[in-house]
Amino acid sequence: MTEAVPSYLSPTGQEIVFLLLGAVAVGSALLVVTTRQLVHAALWLVVCFGALAGCYLVLTAEFVAWVQVLIYVGAIVVLLLFGIMLTRAPIGRSADLDSGNRVVAAVVALATAAILVTVVIDGFRTAYTPLRPGSGAAKELGASIFATWVLPFEALSVLLLAALIGAIVLSRTDIPGGSPPAGPAPPAGPVTGGADPPARGDPAPPDRPSDQTSGGQ
């Protein structure tokens, strides 16, 4: 952390690739929130996650990069696409996706980005860490998680398990407290004042005397 800081005017090849991938990630993220088609937003999200995975590879964090590809690109985006298809959401261009708060959202986003960039530059102005291959492999990360951060890791596991159980309870209809089944209401028949019809298996009632006499005549 105390080594000589290289000049910003002579970037290395790794720094140039990192800047290009960062530009791709920022541009695709802007397209995610500005496009009016849900499917296009999901596809631009794939590009953003892929660029982030490339940044992790440049930083020699191979394990985190492949986790980014497998979980976010291969699971989260696929889940979003399946959700769009199963809910029959409008796939084409939708004019009602804009909430009308675009100016306020842009101001808040720019202010947040300016604060984060200022804090990072001020805090790590003279810090420089050379990239060493293998520092982001699964062995080092596993040793750090299960030795130093084992308690937060287990707490996160319990939290995810509780969320999964809650989702199952809310989606089941045969569990008390679950959502009621949304079935069609039974048709309302005419209300008559006569006797109830005989149940299946019961003998039929005898004919009335007036019917028998009229048949004999």
DRENPA-3360 file (N, C-alpha, C; in nm, 2 decimals, always signed):
BEGIN
1 = MTEAVPSY = +0.08/-0.12/+0.00/+0.00/+0.00/+0.00/+0.09/+0.13/+0.00 ~ +0.21/+0.12/+0.03/+0.30/+0.23/+0.04/+0.40/+0.24/-0.08 ~ +0.38/+0.16/-0.19/+0.47/+0.17/-0.30/+0.44/+0.29/-0.38 ~ +0.54/+0.32/-0.47/+0.53/+0.44/-0.55/+0.40/+0.44/-0.64 ~ +0.34/+0.55/-0.64/+0.21/+0.56/-0.72/+0.25/+0.59/-0.87 ~ +0.20/+0.50/-0.96/+0.24/+0.53/-1.10/+0.16/+0.65/-1.15 ~ +0.21/+0.71/-1.26/+0.14/+0.83/-1.32/+0.01/+0.79/-1.39 ~ -0.09/+0.88/-1.38/-0.21/+0.85/-1.45/-0.20/+0.88/-1.60;
9 = LSPTGQEI = -0.10/+0.95/-1.64/-0.08/+0.98/-1.78/-0.02/+0.87/-1.86 ~ +0.03/+0.77/-1.79/+0.09/+0.65/-1.86/+0.02/+0.52/-1.80 ~ -0.11/+0.50/-1.83/-0.18/+0.38/-1.78/-0.12/+0.25/-1.84 ~ -0.13/+0.15/-1.76/-0.09/+0.02/-1.81/-0.21/-0.04/-1.89 ~ -0.18/-0.16/-1.95/-0.28/-0.23/-2.03/-0.40/-0.27/-1.95 ~ -0.37/-0.32/-1.83/-0.48/-0.36/-1.74/-0.57/-0.25/-1.70 ~ -0.51/-0.13/-1.68/-0.59/-0.02/-1.64/-0.68/+0.03/-1.76 ~ -0.62/+0.03/-1.88/-0.70/+0.06/-1.99/-0.82/-0.03/-2.01;
17 = VFLLLGAV = -0.80/-0.16/-2.00/-0.91/-0.26/-2.01/-1.01/-0.24/-1.90 ~ -0.96/-0.21/-1.78/-1.06/-0.18/-1.67/-1.14/-0.06/-1.70 ~ -1.08/+0.05/-1.75/-1.16/+0.17/-1.78/-1.26/+0.14/-1.89 ~ -1.22/+0.06/-1.99/-1.32/+0.03/-2.10/-1.43/-0.05/-2.05 ~ -1.40/-0.15/-1.97/-1.51/-0.23/-1.91/-1.60/-0.15/-1.82 ~ -1.54/-0.06/-1.74/-1.62/+0.03/-1.66/-1.71/+0.12/-1.74 ~ -1.66/+0.17/-1.85/-1.75/+0.25/-1.94/-1.87/+0.17/-1.99 ~ -1.84/+0.04/-2.03/-1.94/-0.04/-2.08/-2.05/-0.07/-1.97;
25 = AVGSALLV = -2.00/-0.10/-1.85/-2.09/-0.12/-1.74/-2.18/+0.00/-1.71 ~ -2.12/+0.12/-1.71/-2.20/+0.24/-1.68/-2.30/+0.27/-1.79 ~ -2.25/+0.25/-1.92/-2.34/+0.28/-2.03/-2.46/+0.18/-2.04 ~ -2.44/+0.05/-2.02/-2.54/-0.05/-2.02/-2.64/-0.03/-1.90 ~ -2.58/+0.01/-1.78/-2.67/+0.04/-1.67/-2.76/+0.16/-1.70 ~ -2.71/+0.26/-1.77/-2.80/+0.37/-1.80/-2.91/+0.33/-1.90 ~ -2.87/+0.24/-1.99/-2.97/+0.19/-2.09/-3.08/+0.10/-2.02 ~ -3.04/+0.03/-1.91/-3.14/-0.05/-1.84/-3.25/+0.04/-1.78;
33 = VTTRQLVH = -3.21/+0.15/-1.73/-3.32/+0.24/-1.66/-3.38/+0.34/-1.76 ~ -3.33/+0.35/-1.88/-3.39/+0.44/-1.97/-3.47/+0.38/-2.09 ~ -3.45/+0.25/-2.11/-3.53/+0.19/-2.22/-3.67/+0.17/-2.18 ~ -3.76/+0.16/-2.28/-3.90/+0.15/-2.25/-3.95/+0.00/-2.28 ~ -3.86/-0.09/-2.30/-3.90/-0.23/-2.33/-3.83/-0.31/-2.22 ~ -3.92/-0.40/-2.15/-3.87/-0.48/-2.04/-3.77/-0.58/-2.08 ~ -3.79/-0.64/-2.20/-3.69/-0.74/-2.24/-3.56/-0.68/-2.28 ~ -3.56/-0.56/-2.34/-3.44/-0.50/-2.37/-3.36/-0.45/-2.24;
41 = AALWLVVC = -3.44/-0.41/-2.14/-3.38/-0.38/-2.01/-3.31/-0.50/-1.95 ~ -3.37/-0.62/-1.96/-3.31/-0.74/-1.90/-3.18/-0.78/-1.98 ~ -3.19/-0.76/-2.11/-3.07/-0.79/-2.19/-2.95/-0.69/-2.17 ~ -2.98/-0.56/-2.15/-2.88/-0.47/-2.12/-2.83/-0.50/-1.98 ~ -2.91/-0.55/-1.89/-2.86/-0.59/-1.76/-2.76/-0.71/-1.77 ~ -2.78/-0.80/-1.87/-2.68/-0.90/-1.89/-2.55/-0.84/-1.93 ~ -2.55/-0.74/-2.02/-2.43/-0.67/-2.06/-2.36/-0.61/-1.94 ~ -2.43/-0.54/-1.86/-2.38/-0.48/-1.74/-2.31/-0.58/-1.65;
49 = FGALAGCY = -2.38/-0.69/-1.62/-2.32/-0.79/-1.53/-2.20/-0.85/-1.60 ~ -2.20/-0.87/-1.73/-2.08/-0.93/-1.80/-1.96/-0.83/-1.79 ~ -1.99/-0.70/-1.80/-1.88/-0.61/-1.79/-1.82/-0.61/-1.65 ~ -1.91/-0.62/-1.55/-1.86/-0.63/-1.41/-1.77/-0.75/-1.39 ~ -1.82/-0.86/-1.45/-1.74/-0.98/-1.44/-1.60/-0.97/-1.50 ~ -1.60/-0.89/-1.61/-1.47/-0.86/-1.67/-1.38/-0.78/-1.58 ~ -1.44/-0.68/-1.51/-1.36/-0.60/-1.42/-1.30/-0.69/-1.31 ~ -1.38/-0.78/-1.26/-1.33/-0.87/-1.16/-1.21/-0.96/-1.21;
57 = LVLTAEFV = -1.22/-1.00/-1.33/-1.11/-1.08/-1.39/-0.98/-0.99/-1.40 ~ -1.00/-0.87/-1.44/-0.88/-0.78/-1.45/-0.82/-0.76/-1.31 ~ -0.90/-0.76/-1.21/-0.85/-0.74/-1.07/-0.81/-0.87/-1.01 ~ -0.79/-0.98/-1.09/-0.74/-1.11/-1.05/-0.84/-1.17/-0.95 ~ -0.97/-1.14/-0.95/-1.07/-1.20/-0.87/-1.15/-1.30/-0.95 ~ -1.08/-1.41/-0.99/-1.15/-1.51/-1.08/-1.27/-1.57/-1.02 ~ -1.26/-1.61/-0.89/-1.38/-1.67/-0.83/-1.50/-1.58/-0.83 ~ -1.48/-1.46/-0.79/-1.59/-1.36/-0.79/-1.65/-1.34/-0.93;
65 = AWVQVLIY = -1.56/-1.34/-1.03/-1.60/-1.31/-1.17/-1.69/-1.43/-1.21 ~ -1.66/-1.55/-1.19/-1.74/-1.66/-1.23/-1.87/-1.67/-1.15 ~ -1.86/-1.64/-1.02/-1.99/-1.63/-0.94/-2.08/-1.52/-1.00 ~ -2.02/-1.41/-1.05/-2.10/-1.31/-1.11/-2.17/-1.36/-1.23 ~ -2.10/-1.44/-1.31/-2.16/-1.49/-1.44/-2.26/-1.60/-1.41 ~ -2.23/-1.69/-1.32/-2.32/-1.80/-1.29/-2.45/-1.76/-1.22 ~ -2.44/-1.67/-1.12/-2.55/-1.64/-1.04/-2.63/-1.53/-1.10 ~ -2.56/-1.42/-1.13/-2.64/-1.30/-1.18/-2.68/-1.31/-1.32;
73 = VGAIVVLL = -2.59/-1.34/-1.41/-2.62/-1.36/-1.55/-2.70/-1.48/-1.58 ~ -2.66/-1.60/-1.51/-2.73/-1.72/-1.54/-2.85/-1.75/-1.46 ~ -2.88/-1.68/-1.36/-2.99/-1.71/-1.27/-3.08/-1.59/-1.25 ~ -3.03/-1.47/-1.21/-3.11/-1.36/-1.18/-3.18/-1.31/-1.31 ~ -3.10/-1.29/-1.42/-3.16/-1.24/-1.54/-3.26/-1.34/-1.60 ~ -3.23/-1.47/-1.59/-3.32/-1.57/-1.64/-3.45/-1.57/-1.56 ~ -3.44/-1.55/-1.43/-3.56/-1.54/-1.35/-3.64/-1.42/-1.39 ~ -3.58/-1.31/-1.42/-3.65/-1.19/-1.46/-3.73/-1.22/-1.59;
81 = LFGIMLTR = -3.66/-1.28/-1.69/-3.72/-1.31/-1.82/-3.84/-1.41/-1.80 ~ -3.82/-1.51/-1.72/-3.93/-1.60/-1.69/-4.05/-1.53/-1.62 ~ -4.02/-1.44/-1.53/-4.12/-1.36/-1.47/-4.20/-1.28/-1.57 ~ -4.13/-1.22/-1.66/-4.19/-1.14/-1.77/-4.28/-1.23/-1.85 ~ -4.23/-1.35/-1.89/-4.31/-1.43/-1.98/-4.43/-1.49/-1.90 ~ -4.41/-1.54/-1.78/-4.52/-1.60/-1.71/-4.63/-1.51/-1.66 ~ -4.60/-1.38/-1.64/-4.70/-1.28/-1.60/-4.76/-1.21/-1.72 ~ -4.72/-1.25/-1.84/-4.77/-1.19/-1.96/-4.76/-1.04/-1.96;
89 = APIGRSAD = -4.64/-0.99/-1.92/-4.62/-0.85/-1.92/-4.60/-0.80/-2.06 ~ -4.63/-0.68/-2.09/-4.61/-0.63/-2.23/-4.46/-0.63/-2.27 ~ -4.43/-0.70/-2.38/-4.30/-0.72/-2.42/-4.26/-0.60/-2.51 ~ -4.35/-0.54/-2.58/-4.32/-0.43/-2.67/-4.29/-0.30/-2.60 ~ -4.29/-0.19/-2.68/-4.26/-0.06/-2.62/-4.38/-0.01/-2.54 ~ -4.35/+0.03/-2.42/-4.45/+0.07/-2.33/-4.43/+0.22/-2.29 ~ -4.53/+0.30/-2.31/-4.51/+0.45/-2.29/-4.54/+0.48/-2.14 ~ -4.60/+0.39/-2.06/-4.63/+0.42/-1.93/-4.52/+0.38/-1.83;
97 = LDSGNRVV = -4.40/+0.34/-1.88/-4.30/+0.30/-1.78/-4.23/+0.41/-1.72 ~ -4.24/+0.54/-1.76/-4.18/+0.65/-1.70/-4.27/+0.71/-1.59 ~ -4.22/+0.72/-1.47/-4.29/+0.77/-1.36/-4.31/+0.92/-1.35 ~ -4.23/+0.99/-1.44/-4.24/+1.14/-1.43/-4.14/+1.20/-1.34 ~ -4.06/+1.12/-1.27/-3.96/+1.17/-1.18/-3.82/+1.16/-1.23 ~ -3.81/+1.17/-1.37/-3.68/+1.15/-1.43/-3.57/+1.25/-1.38 ~ -3.62/+1.38/-1.37/-3.52/+1.48/-1.34/-3.47/+1.47/-1.19 ~ -3.57/+1.44/-1.10/-3.53/+1.42/-0.96/-3.44/+1.30/-0.95;
105 = AAVVALAT = -3.47/+1.19/-1.02/-3.38/+1.07/-1.01/-3.25/+1.10/-1.07 ~ -3.24/+1.17/-1.18/-3.10/+1.21/-1.23/-3.02/+1.29/-1.14 ~ -3.09/+1.39/-1.07/-3.02/+1.47/-0.98/-2.96/+1.39/-0.86 ~ -3.05/+1.30/-0.81/-3.01/+1.22/-0.69/-2.89/+1.12/-0.73 ~ -2.90/+1.06/-0.85/-2.80/+0.97/-0.90/-2.67/+1.05/-0.92 ~ -2.67/+1.16/-0.98/-2.54/+1.24/-1.00/-2.48/+1.28/-0.87 ~ -2.57/+1.33/-0.77/-2.52/+1.37/-0.64/-2.45/+1.25/-0.57 ~ -2.52/+1.13/-0.57/-2.47/+1.02/-0.50/-2.34/+0.97/-0.57;
113 = AAILVTVV = -2.33/+0.97/-0.70/-2.20/+0.94/-0.77/-2.09/+1.03/-0.74 ~ -2.12/+1.16/-0.73/-2.02/+1.26/-0.70/-1.97/+1.24/-0.56 ~ -2.06/+1.21/-0.46/-2.01/+1.19/-0.32/-1.92/+1.06/-0.32 ~ -1.96/+0.96/-0.38/-1.89/+0.83/-0.38/-1.75/+0.85/-0.44 ~ -1.74/+0.91/-0.56/-1.62/+0.94/-0.63/-1.52/+1.02/-0.54 ~ -1.58/+1.13/-0.48/-1.50/+1.22/-0.40/-1.44/+1.14/-0.28 ~ -1.52/+1.06/-0.21/-1.48/+0.99/-0.09/-1.37/+0.89/-0.13 ~ -1.39/+0.82/-0.24/-1.29/+0.72/-0.28/-1.16/+0.78/-0.32;
121 = IDGFRTAY = -1.16/+0.89/-0.40/-1.04/+0.96/-0.44/-0.97/+1.02/-0.32 ~ -1.04/+1.08/-0.23/-0.98/+1.14/-0.11/-0.92/+1.04/-0.02 ~ -0.99/+0.92/-0.01/-0.94/+0.82/+0.09/-0.83/+0.74/+0.03 ~ -0.82/+0.71/-0.10/-0.72/+0.63/-0.16/-0.64/+0.70/-0.26 ~ -0.61/+0.83/-0.24/-0.53/+0.91/-0.33/-0.39/+0.86/-0.35 ~ -0.33/+0.82/-0.24/-0.19/+0.78/-0.24/-0.17/+0.63/-0.23 ~ -0.28/+0.56/-0.23/-0.27/+0.41/-0.21/-0.27/+0.34/-0.34 ~ -0.18/+0.24/-0.35/-0.17/+0.17/-0.48/-0.13/+0.03/-0.44;
129 = TPLRPGSG = -0.21/-0.07/-0.49/-0.19/-0.21/-0.47/-0.16/-0.28/-0.60 ~ -0.04/-0.34/-0.61/-0.02/-0.41/-0.74/-0.10/-0.53/-0.75 ~ -0.14/-0.57/-0.87/-0.22/-0.68/-0.90/-0.13/-0.81/-0.89 ~ -0.16/-0.90/-0.80/-0.09/-1.02/-0.79/-0.18/-1.14/-0.83 ~ -0.15/-1.22/-0.92/-0.23/-1.33/-0.96/-0.26/-1.43/-0.85 ~ -0.38/-1.47/-0.84/-0.41/-1.57/-0.74/-0.47/-1.52/-0.61 ~ -0.47/-1.38/-0.60/-0.52/-1.33/-0.47/-0.67/-1.34/-0.46 ~ -0.74/-1.35/-0.57/-0.89/-1.36/-0.57/-0.94/-1.50/-0.60;
137 = AAKELGAS = -0.86/-1.60/-0.58/-0.90/-1.74/-0.60/-0.99/-1.79/-0.49 ~ -1.05/-1.91/-0.52/-1.14/-1.97/-0.42/-1.08/-2.00/-0.29 ~ -0.95/-2.04/-0.29/-0.89/-2.08/-0.17/-0.87/-1.97/-0.07 ~ -0.83/-1.85/-0.12/-0.81/-1.74/-0.03/-0.95/-1.68/+0.02 ~ -1.05/-1.68/-0.07/-1.18/-1.63/-0.03/-1.25/-1.72/+0.07 ~ -1.23/-1.85/+0.04/-1.29/-1.95/+0.14/-1.23/-1.94/+0.27 ~ -1.10/-1.93/+0.28/-1.03/-1.92/+0.41/-1.07/-1.79/+0.48 ~ -1.09/-1.68/+0.40/-1.13/-1.55/+0.47/-1.28/-1.56/+0.52;
145 = IFATWVLP = -1.37/-1.62/+0.44/-1.51/-1.63/+0.48/-1.53/-1.72/+0.60 ~ -1.47/-1.84/+0.59/-1.50/-1.94/+0.70/-1.40/-1.92/+0.82 ~ -1.31/-1.83/+0.82/-1.22/-1.80/+0.93/-1.25/-1.67/+1.00 ~ -1.27/-1.56/+0.92/-1.29/-1.43/+0.97/-1.43/-1.39/+0.97 ~ -1.50/-1.42/+0.86/-1.64/-1.37/+0.84/-1.74/-1.49/+0.85 ~ -1.71/-1.59/+0.94/-1.80/-1.70/+0.94/-1.94/-1.66/+1.01 ~ -1.94/-1.58/+1.11/-2.06/-1.54/+1.18/-2.16/-1.46/+1.08 ~ -2.11/-1.36/+1.01/-2.20/-1.29/+0.92/-2.25/-1.39/+0.80;
153 = FEALSVLL = -2.16/-1.48/+0.76/-2.20/-1.57/+0.66/-2.31/-1.66/+0.71 ~ -2.31/-1.71/+0.83/-2.41/-1.80/+0.88/-2.54/-1.72/+0.91 ~ -2.53/-1.59/+0.95/-2.65/-1.51/+0.97/-2.72/-1.48/+0.84 ~ -2.64/-1.46/+0.73/-2.70/-1.44/+0.60/-2.77/-1.57/+0.55 ~ -2.71/-1.69/+0.58/-2.77/-1.81/+0.54/-2.91/-1.83/+0.61 ~ -2.92/-1.80/+0.74/-3.04/-1.81/+0.82/-3.14/-1.71/+0.76 ~ -3.10/-1.59/+0.72/-3.19/-1.49/+0.67/-3.25/-1.54/+0.53 ~ -3.17/-1.59/+0.45/-3.21/-1.64/+0.32/-3.31/-1.76/+0.34;
161 = LAALIGAI = -3.28/-1.85/+0.44/-3.37/-1.96/+0.47/-3.51/-1.91/+0.52 ~ -3.51/-1.81/+0.60/-3.63/-1.75/+0.65/-3.71/-1.69/+0.54 ~ -3.64/-1.62/+0.44/-3.71/-1.56/+0.33/-3.77/-1.67/+0.24 ~ -3.70/-1.78/+0.22/-3.75/-1.89/+0.14/-3.87/-1.96/+0.20 ~ -3.87/-1.98/+0.33/-3.99/-2.04/+0.40/-4.11/-1.94/+0.39 ~ -4.08/-1.81/+0.41/-4.19/-1.72/+0.40/-4.25/-1.71/+0.26 ~ -4.17/-1.73/+0.16/-4.22/-1.73/+0.02/-4.31/-1.85/+0.00 ~ -4.26/-1.97/+0.05/-4.34/-2.09/+0.04/-4.48/-2.08/+0.11;
169 = VLSRTDIP = -4.48/-2.02/+0.23/-4.60/-2.01/+0.31/-4.70/-1.92/+0.23 ~ -4.65/-1.81/+0.18/-4.74/-1.71/+0.11/-4.79/-1.77/-0.02 ~ -4.72/-1.86/-0.09/-4.76/-1.91/-0.21/-4.85/-2.04/-0.20 ~ -4.85/-2.11/-0.09/-4.93/-2.23/-0.07/-5.07/-2.19/-0.03 ~ -5.17/-2.26/-0.08/-5.31/-2.23/-0.04/-5.36/-2.33/+0.06 ~ -5.29/-2.44/+0.08/-5.34/-2.54/+0.18/-5.28/-2.52/+0.32 ~ -5.20/-2.41/+0.34/-5.15/-2.38/+0.47/-5.23/-2.27/+0.53 ~ -5.27/-2.28/+0.66/-5.35/-2.17/+0.72/-5.27/-2.04/+0.71;
177 = GGSPPAGP = -5.34/-1.94/+0.67/-5.27/-1.81/+0.65/-5.23/-1.78/+0.51 ~ -5.23/-1.88/+0.42/-5.19/-1.86/+0.28/-5.29/-1.79/+0.20 ~ -5.26/-1.76/+0.08/-5.35/-1.68/+0.00/-5.47/-1.77/-0.04 ~ -5.59/-1.73/-0.04/-5.71/-1.81/-0.08/-5.70/-1.84/-0.23 ~ -5.76/-1.96/-0.27/-5.76/-1.99/-0.41/-5.85/-1.90/-0.48 ~ -5.81/-1.85/-0.60/-5.89/-1.76/-0.68/-5.96/-1.84/-0.79 ~ -6.07/-1.92/-0.75/-6.15/-2.00/-0.84/-6.28/-1.93/-0.87 ~ -6.35/-1.98/-0.97/-6.47/-1.92/-1.01/-6.58/-1.94/-0.91;
185 = APPAGPVT = -6.67/-1.85/-0.88/-6.77/-1.86/-0.79/-6.88/-1.96/-0.84 ~ -6.94/-2.04/-0.75/-7.04/-2.14/-0.80/-7.16/-2.06/-0.85 ~ -7.23/-2.11/-0.96/-7.35/-2.04/-1.01/-7.46/-2.04/-0.90 ~ -7.53/-1.93/-0.89/-7.64/-1.92/-0.80/-7.77/-1.96/-0.87 ~ -7.83/-2.08/-0.83/-7.95/-2.13/-0.89/-8.07/-2.06/-0.83 ~ -8.19/-2.09/-0.89/-8.31/-2.03/-0.84/-8.35/-2.09/-0.71 ~ -8.40/-2.01/-0.61/-8.44/-2.06/-0.48/-8.58/-2.10/-0.49 ~ -8.61/-2.22/-0.46/-8.75/-2.27/-0.46/-8.79/-2.30/-0.32;
193 = GGADPPAR = -8.92/-2.30/-0.30/-8.97/-2.33/-0.17/-9.01/-2.47/-0.15 ~ -8.99/-2.56/-0.25/-9.03/-2.70/-0.23/-8.93/-2.77/-0.15 ~ -8.96/-2.91/-0.14/-8.87/-2.99/-0.06/-8.74/-3.01/-0.14 ~ -8.63/-3.05/-0.07/-8.51/-3.08/-0.12/-8.51/-3.20/-0.21 ~ -8.44/-3.21/-0.32/-8.44/-3.33/-0.40/-8.38/-3.45/-0.33 ~ -8.43/-3.57/-0.36/-8.39/-3.68/-0.29/-8.24/-3.71/-0.32 ~ -8.17/-3.76/-0.22/-8.03/-3.79/-0.24/-8.01/-3.91/-0.32 ~ -7.89/-3.93/-0.38/-7.87/-4.05/-0.46/-7.87/-4.17/-0.38;
201 = GDPAPPDR = -7.95/-4.27/-0.43/-7.96/-4.40/-0.36/-8.09/-4.41/-0.28 ~ -8.16/-4.29/-0.25/-8.29/-4.30/-0.18/-8.40/-4.34/-0.28 ~ -8.50/-4.41/-0.23/-8.61/-4.45/-0.32/-8.69/-4.32/-0.36 ~ -8.74/-4.33/-0.48/-8.82/-4.22/-0.53/-8.95/-4.21/-0.45 ~ -9.01/-4.09/-0.43/-9.13/-4.07/-0.36/-9.25/-4.13/-0.44 ~ -9.35/-4.18/-0.38/-9.47/-4.23/-0.45/-9.54/-4.12/-0.52 ~ -9.61/-4.16/-0.63/-9.69/-4.07/-0.71/-9.80/-4.01/-0.62 ~ -9.84/-3.90/-0.65/-9.95/-3.84/-0.58/-10.09/-3.90/-0.61;
209 = PSDQTSGG = -10.18/-3.91/-0.53/-10.31/-3.97/-0.56/-10.38/-3.91/-0.68 ~ -10.37/-3.78/-0.70/-10.43/-3.72/-0.81/-10.38/-3.77/-0.95 ~ -10.25/-3.80/-0.95/-10.19/-3.85/-1.07/-10.24/-3.99/-1.10 ~ -10.25/-4.07/-0.99/-10.30/-4.21/-1.02/-10.44/-4.21/-1.07 ~ -10.53/-4.13/-1.01/-10.67/-4.13/-1.05/-10.68/-4.08/-1.19 ~ -10.60/-3.97/-1.22/-10.61/-3.92/-1.36/-10.56/-4.02/-1.46 ~ -10.46/-4.10/-1.43/-10.41/-4.20/-1.52/-10.51/-4.31/-1.54 ~ -10.59/-4.34/-1.44/-10.69/-4.45/-1.45/-10.81/-4.41/-1.54;
217 = Q = -10.85/-4.28/-1.53/-10.96/-4.23/-1.61/-10.92/-4.23/-1.76;
% end
